[in-house]
Amino acid sequence: MWKVFFFKYCSVLLAFVGSVIGLFIYLIRDHIPIDHVFMAYFLCLLIPACAGFISGRLIHNLYRSAHIDELTNLWNSRYFYSQLTKQIETMKKNKSSLCVAFIDLDDFKIINDTYGHVAGDEVLRGIATILVGNTRDGDIAVRWGGDEFAIIFPNTKIESASPIVERLRKMIENSNECHQVTISVGVVLVQGDMEVAQLFKMMDDTLYKAKKTKNLVVLDTYHKILQI
């Protein structure tokens, strides 16, 4: 949490430090030769403030670039791992619910082979737009890599996550921008005693069951498999 706070607000904090230095110069101005006061203000107020703002923005952009997928502008797998660990800890602490959906495009190679890779990239961006625009503010949509996506549903039971995922499936299937590509989705209800490795095994197994039929959402409520 503190890392996110630092990268988000470090530009303000560094600029504030420059302002504090400038204020200090103002308070001791009587002890500085009059012809040096303006230069002292300039060096100790404006330069640190500007440098703080610029360097802060650069650090913030560096943090985002390390966690954002360049093509889709979604969060990437690195961010997914960090947020999943955080959400599992929160779930255990608050005794709340947590669901994770793993999404795989069906026969995406056909899109690339038929329409070209530029069209394939447009499909991926279109899916990202649908995911962001039709999930809740607290949900975390990521591009896992290639033609795979994932969504973390914090504080959500599987009964609430499943209709959201099913709506996304239908929207993607009916989207002209996505060339009517279909998706297979595995949704897992995370348990309090579950390790991350175990969760990924369940996600893989659930998605595999969905891929056998394709264009399907499969739910796993801790080894109780349901299809919707």
N, C-alpha and C positions, 0 to 999 in steps of 0.2 A: 504493500500500500504506500509506504513512504517513497518508494522509487517512482511510482506514478505521480505522486504529489510533487516530488523534486523536479522531474522532467517537465511537468506541466507548468509549474510556477517559478522555476529557477530564474527565468528572465526577469520577473518582477522582483525576486529577492536580491539578485545581483544589482539591479538598478537601484533598489532601495539602499543597498550598502554604499553605492556611490553618492546617493543623496545625503546619507548620514555623514559621510566624510566632508561633503560640501558644507553641511550645517556646522560641523566642528570648526571648519575654517572660518565660517561667519562669526562664531562665538569668540574666536581668538584673533579676530581681525585687528584689534587695537594693538596687538603685539607684532603685527606684520607691517613692514614698510608699505606706505600707501600705494606706491607704484607697483607693488607686487601682489596687491589684493586681488585685482581682476584676474591676473594670471593664475593665482592660487585657486580662485573660484573655478576657472576654466579647466584646470588640470584635475582638480579633486572632485568636481561635481559633474561637469558635462561629459568628460571623457570616460570615467568609470561607469556612469549611468548608461551611456550609449554602448560601451563595450559590454556591460552586463546584459543589456537587452539583446544585442546581436549574438553574443556567445550563447546566451540562454536559449534563443530561438534555434540556433544551430544544434545544440545538444538535444533539444526537444524533437527536432526533425530527425536527428540521428536515431533517437529512441523509436520514433514512429516507423522509420524506414526498416528497422530491424524486426518489426512486428507486423508490418503491413504487406500484403501480397500486391505486387506492383500492377498486375494485370487487372484484377477485380476490385482492388481497394478494400478488400475484406481483411480481417485479421488473418495471420498465417499460423502454421502448425506450431511454431515456437510459442506464440502467444496462447494457443489452445492448451498446450501442456501446462503452462504456468497458471492459467485461469482454472483449468480442471482441478489441479491440485488445491488451489485456493478454495474452489467451490465445494470440494469434498470435505475439506476441513470445516468450512462454514456449516455444511449439512450436518456433520457429526456434532458440532458445538450446539447448534440450534435445534437439532433433532427434526430437521425439515426434510423435504423431498428434493430429489435432483434427477433429471433425465438428460440423456445424451443421445443425439441422433447422428447417424453416419450415413451420408448420401453418396451414391455412386451413379454416374450417368450410364444409361444403357446404350451399348453399341456406339459410343462416341466416336470411335474410329471411322465409322461410316460417314459421319458429318464432315470430318476432315477430308476424307477421301472424295466425297461427293462435291462439297462446296469449297474446299480449301481450308487452310489453317487460319486465314483471316476470319472466315465465317465461324470457324471453331472458337476463336477468341471472342467473337461477338456473342456466341451462345453462352460462354462462361461468364461474360460480363452481364448478360441478360439474366442469368440464373442468380448471380450475386445481387442484382437489383431487386429481384423478386424476394430473395431471402431477407434482405435488409428491410424492404418495404412492408413485409407481411409477417414479421416477428415482433415481439414486444421489446420495449426499451431495454429491459434487463437481460434479454436473451443475447447470446454471443454466437454470431455466425462467422465461420472461418472457411477459408479455402485450404483444405488439407494438402492438396497438391494434385497436379494433373487434372483429372476430371472428377475429383472427389472433394466433397465439402462436409462440414460437420456443424452442429448447433448444440450449444450447451443451454439447457433450460433450468436456471436456478429456481429453487423453491417451487418446484412444479411436479405434480403427480403425473403419472403416465396417462391418466384419464384426461388431463388437460393438454398434455403435449401431443397426444396422438391426433386430435382434430386439426391442430395447427400444421402438423407435418403432412397430413392427408390433403389439406387445402393447398399447401405448397406444391405437392405432387400434381394436383389437378391444374394449378395455374401454370406450371412449367410445361405440362403436356399440351396445354391449349395456347401456349404463347407462340405467336408467329416469329417473334424475335429470337426465340430459342429453337426455331425450326421443328417444333413439335417433338423435340427430344423427350424421352421419358427417363424417370429416375427410379432407382430402387433404394429403399431406406430401411435401415435397422435402428430401432429405438430401444434403448436400454434404461431400465429403472435402476439407479445406483443404490446399493445397500450400504449401510453404515460400516459393515465389517469388510467391505470390498477394497482390495488393493487395485492400484492403477493397472497393473499387468493383467489382473483378472478381468477388469472392466474391458480392456481392449480385446481380450479373448472373446468375451461375450459379444462385443460389438461386431467383431469379425464373423462370428458364427451366425449372428442374427442377420447381418447384411448378406451373408452367403445364402441363407434361406430365401431372402427376398430376391436375390439375383437369379435363383433357379427358375422363378416365374417371370421376373422383370415387371417394371411398372407397378410396384407393390410396396406397401409399408408393412413391416413385420415388427411386432412388439415383443420384448422379452422382459417379463416381470419376474426376474430372478429365476430363470430356467422354465418359466411357464410361457410358451410361445403362443402368440396370438397374431392373426392376420386381419387387416382391415381393408 
